[in-house]
Amino acid sequence: MTANSPIPAIVNAIHDAIGVIPAAGQGVRLGLPYPKELYPIIRDNRYKPVSQFVLDSLVASGVRENVFVINETKHQLLGYFGDGRRFGCAISYVVQERAAGADQSTSPGLAHALDAAWHLVRGRTVFFGM
Protein backbone atom coordinates (compact mmCIF):
# COMPACT_ATOMS: atom_id res chain seq x y z
CA MET A 1 0.00 0.00 0.00
CA THR A 2 1.45 3.37 -1.01
CA ALA A 3 1.22 6.64 0.91
CA ASN A 4 -1.33 7.89 -1.64
CA SER A 5 -3.54 4.80 -1.39
CA PRO A 6 -7.28 5.47 -0.92
CA ILE A 7 -7.68 2.42 1.36
CA PRO A 8 -7.06 4.27 4.68
CA ALA A 9 -9.58 6.93 3.64
CA ILE A 10 -12.20 4.25 2.97
CA VAL A 11 -11.51 2.55 6.31
CA ASN A 12 -11.87 5.88 8.14
CA ALA A 13 -15.09 6.65 6.25
CA ILE A 14 -16.58 3.34 7.43
CA HIS A 15 -15.32 3.92 10.97
CA ASP A 16 -17.04 7.32 11.03
CA ALA A 17 -20.14 6.01 9.27
CA ILE A 18 -23.63 5.69 10.64
CA GLY A 19 -26.40 3.47 9.31
CA VAL A 20 -29.97 4.72 9.03
CA ILE A 21 -32.76 2.14 8.76
CA PRO A 22 -36.21 3.58 7.97
CA ALA A 23 -38.83 1.59 9.90
CA ALA A 24 -41.61 4.09 10.58
CA GLY A 25 -44.29 2.65 8.30
CA GLN A 26 -47.58 1.55 9.81
CA GLY A 27 -47.78 -1.72 7.85
CA VAL A 28 -51.59 -1.73 7.99
CA ARG A 29 -52.03 -3.36 4.56
CA LEU A 30 -50.21 -6.48 5.74
CA GLY A 31 -52.47 -6.95 8.78
CA LEU A 32 -49.64 -8.33 10.91
CA PRO A 33 -49.84 -8.39 14.73
CA TYR A 34 -46.23 -7.16 14.86
CA PRO A 35 -44.14 -4.58 12.97
CA LYS A 36 -43.46 -5.58 9.36
CA GLU A 37 -39.74 -5.14 10.04
CA LEU A 38 -39.99 -8.23 12.26
CA TYR A 39 -41.54 -10.34 9.48
CA PRO A 40 -39.82 -13.72 9.85
CA ILE A 41 -37.46 -15.10 7.26
CA ILE A 42 -36.44 -18.71 7.85
CA ARG A 43 -32.95 -19.63 6.69
CA ASP A 44 -31.00 -22.71 7.73
CA ASN A 45 -33.84 -23.61 10.11
CA ARG A 46 -33.40 -20.31 12.03
CA TYR A 47 -35.78 -17.38 12.35
CA LYS A 48 -34.44 -13.96 11.49
CA PRO A 49 -36.52 -10.79 11.00
CA VAL A 50 -36.20 -9.14 7.60
CA SER A 51 -34.79 -5.95 9.16
CA GLN A 52 -32.01 -7.95 10.81
CA PHE A 53 -30.70 -8.79 7.35
CA VAL A 54 -30.37 -5.05 6.72
CA LEU A 55 -28.66 -4.47 10.08
CA ASP A 56 -26.35 -7.46 9.59
CA SER A 57 -25.31 -6.10 6.18
CA LEU A 58 -24.48 -2.71 7.67
CA VAL A 59 -22.50 -4.28 10.52
CA ALA A 60 -20.67 -6.63 8.12
CA SER A 61 -19.72 -3.53 6.12
CA GLY A 62 -18.12 -2.01 9.18
CA VAL A 63 -20.91 0.33 10.29
CA ARG A 64 -20.97 0.14 14.09
CA GLU A 65 -23.54 2.86 14.87
CA ASN A 66 -27.05 2.51 13.49
CA VAL A 67 -30.27 4.48 13.84
CA PHE A 68 -33.75 3.08 13.32
CA VAL A 69 -36.27 5.75 12.28
CA ILE A 70 -39.49 4.46 13.87
CA ASN A 71 -43.01 5.55 14.75
CA GLU A 72 -44.58 5.54 18.20
CA THR A 73 -45.98 2.00 17.81
CA LYS A 74 -42.70 0.10 17.31
CA HIS A 75 -42.25 -1.21 20.86
CA GLN A 76 -41.68 -4.78 19.64
CA LEU A 77 -38.91 -3.57 17.32
CA LEU A 78 -37.19 -1.83 20.24
CA GLY A 79 -37.60 -4.96 22.33
CA TYR A 80 -36.02 -7.17 19.68
CA PHE A 81 -33.04 -4.99 18.70
CA GLY A 82 -32.50 -3.18 22.02
CA ASP A 83 -29.25 -1.23 22.20
CA GLY A 84 -27.62 -3.40 19.53
CA ARG A 85 -24.93 -5.07 21.64
CA ARG A 86 -25.99 -8.57 20.68
CA PHE A 87 -25.69 -7.55 17.00
CA GLY A 88 -22.19 -6.11 17.37
CA CYS A 89 -23.20 -2.47 17.05
CA ALA A 90 -24.85 0.44 18.83
CA ILE A 91 -28.48 1.17 17.95
CA SER A 92 -30.35 4.42 18.54
CA TYR A 93 -33.96 5.20 17.73
CA VAL A 94 -35.53 8.37 16.34
CA VAL A 95 -39.32 8.74 16.31
CA GLN A 96 -40.74 10.10 13.06
CA GLU A 97 -43.75 12.37 13.37
CA ARG A 98 -46.98 11.04 11.95
CA ALA A 99 -48.12 12.41 8.57
CA ALA A 100 -51.26 14.58 8.69
CA GLY A 101 -53.14 12.49 6.13
CA ALA A 102 -52.89 9.21 4.27
CA ASP A 103 -52.07 11.03 1.04
CA GLN A 104 -49.22 13.01 2.59
CA SER A 105 -45.68 11.81 1.96
CA THR A 106 -43.69 10.46 4.90
CA SER A 107 -40.46 11.79 3.39
CA PRO A 108 -40.73 15.14 5.24
CA GLY A 109 -41.15 13.14 8.46
CA LEU A 110 -37.96 11.24 7.74
CA ALA A 111 -36.17 14.50 7.02
CA HIS A 112 -37.43 15.91 10.32
CA ALA A 113 -36.33 12.76 12.18
CA LEU A 114 -32.88 13.05 10.66
CA ASP A 115 -32.77 16.73 11.64
CA ALA A 116 -33.58 15.67 15.20
CA ALA A 117 -30.69 13.18 15.04
CA TRP A 118 -28.26 15.70 13.56
CA HIS A 119 -25.90 15.33 16.53
CA LEU A 120 -25.56 11.65 15.61
CA VAL A 121 -24.84 12.12 11.91
CA ARG A 122 -23.01 15.46 11.69
CA GLY A 123 -19.71 15.10 9.83
CA ARG A 124 -20.21 11.40 9.14
CA THR A 125 -20.92 9.18 6.19
CA VAL A 126 -24.54 8.01 6.29
CA PHE A 127 -25.61 4.66 4.84
CA PHE A 128 -29.32 4.03 4.31
CA GLY A 129 -30.29 0.41 4.87
CA MET A 130 -33.47 -0.60 3.09
C-alpha positions as CSV (number, residue, x, y, z in Angstrom):
1,M,0.0,0.0,0.0
2,T,1.4,3.4,-1.0
3,A,1.2,6.6,0.9
4,N,-1.3,7.9,-1.6
5,S,-3.5,4.8,-1.4
6,P,-7.3,5.5,-0.9
7,I,-7.7,2.4,1.4
8,P,-7.1,4.3,4.7
9,A,-9.6,6.9,3.6
10,I,-12.2,4.2,3.0
11,V,-11.5,2.5,6.3
12,N,-11.9,5.9,8.1
13,A,-15.1,6.6,6.3
14,I,-16.6,3.3,7.4
15,H,-15.3,3.9,11.0
16,D,-17.0,7.3,11.0
17,A,-20.1,6.0,9.3
18,I,-23.6,5.7,10.6
19,G,-26.4,3.5,9.3
20,V,-30.0,4.7,9.0
21,I,-32.8,2.1,8.8
22,P,-36.2,3.6,8.0
23,A,-38.8,1.6,9.9
24,A,-41.6,4.1,10.6
25,G,-44.3,2.7,8.3
26,Q,-47.6,1.6,9.8
27,G,-47.8,-1.7,7.8
28,V,-51.6,-1.7,8.0
29,R,-52.0,-3.4,4.6
30,L,-50.2,-6.5,5.7
31,G,-52.5,-6.9,8.8
32,L,-49.6,-8.3,10.9
33,P,-49.8,-8.4,14.7
34,Y,-46.2,-7.2,14.9
35,P,-44.1,-4.6,13.0
36,K,-43.5,-5.6,9.4
37,E,-39.7,-5.1,10.0
38,L,-40.0,-8.2,12.3
39,Y,-41.5,-10.3,9.5
40,P,-39.8,-13.7,9.8
41,I,-37.5,-15.1,7.3
42,I,-36.4,-18.7,7.9
43,R,-33.0,-19.6,6.7
44,D,-31.0,-22.7,7.7
45,N,-33.8,-23.6,10.1
46,R,-33.4,-20.3,12.0
47,Y,-35.8,-17.4,12.4
48,K,-34.4,-14.0,11.5
49,P,-36.5,-10.8,11.0
50,V,-36.2,-9.1,7.6
51,S,-34.8,-6.0,9.2
52,Q,-32.0,-7.9,10.8
53,F,-30.7,-8.8,7.3
54,V,-30.4,-5.0,6.7
55,L,-28.7,-4.5,10.1
56,D,-26.3,-7.5,9.6
57,S,-25.3,-6.1,6.2
58,L,-24.5,-2.7,7.7
59,V,-22.5,-4.3,10.5
60,A,-20.7,-6.6,8.1
61,S,-19.7,-3.5,6.1
62,G,-18.1,-2.0,9.2
63,V,-20.9,0.3,10.3
64,R,-21.0,0.1,14.1
65,E,-23.5,2.9,14.9
66,N,-27.0,2.5,13.5
67,V,-30.3,4.5,13.8
68,F,-33.7,3.1,13.3
69,V,-36.3,5.7,12.3
70,I,-39.5,4.5,13.9
71,N,-43.0,5.6,14.8
72,E,-44.6,5.5,18.2
73,T,-46.0,2.0,17.8
74,K,-42.7,0.1,17.3
75,H,-42.3,-1.2,20.9
76,Q,-41.7,-4.8,19.6
77,L,-38.9,-3.6,17.3
78,L,-37.2,-1.8,20.2
79,G,-37.6,-5.0,22.3
80,Y,-36.0,-7.2,19.7
81,F,-33.0,-5.0,18.7
82,G,-32.5,-3.2,22.0
83,D,-29.2,-1.2,22.2
84,G,-27.6,-3.4,19.5
85,R,-24.9,-5.1,21.6
86,R,-26.0,-8.6,20.7
87,F,-25.7,-7.6,17.0
88,G,-22.2,-6.1,17.4
89,C,-23.2,-2.5,17.1
90,A,-24.8,0.4,18.8
91,I,-28.5,1.2,17.9
92,S,-30.3,4.4,18.5
93,Y,-34.0,5.2,17.7
94,V,-35.5,8.4,16.3
95,V,-39.3,8.7,16.3
96,Q,-40.7,10.1,13.1
97,E,-43.8,12.4,13.4
98,R,-47.0,11.0,11.9
99,A,-48.1,12.4,8.6
100,A,-51.3,14.6,8.7
101,G,-53.1,12.5,6.1
102,A,-52.9,9.2,4.3
103,D,-52.1,11.0,1.0
104,Q,-49.2,13.0,2.6
105,S,-45.7,11.8,2.0
106,T,-43.7,10.5,4.9
107,S,-40.5,11.8,3.4
108,P,-40.7,15.1,5.2
109,G,-41.2,13.1,8.5
110,L,-38.0,11.2,7.7
111,A,-36.2,14.5,7.0
112,H,-37.4,15.9,10.3
113,A,-36.3,12.8,12.2
114,L,-32.9,13.0,10.7
115,D,-32.8,16.7,11.6
116,A,-33.6,15.7,15.2
117,A,-30.7,13.2,15.0
118,W,-28.3,15.7,13.6
119,H,-25.9,15.3,16.5
120,L,-25.6,11.6,15.6
121,V,-24.8,12.1,11.9
122,R,-23.0,15.5,11.7
123,G,-19.7,15.1,9.8
124,R,-20.2,11.4,9.1
125,T,-20.9,9.2,6.2
126,V,-24.5,8.0,6.3
127,F,-25.6,4.7,4.8
128,F,-29.3,4.0,4.3
129,G,-30.3,0.4,4.9
130,M,-33.5,-0.6,3.1
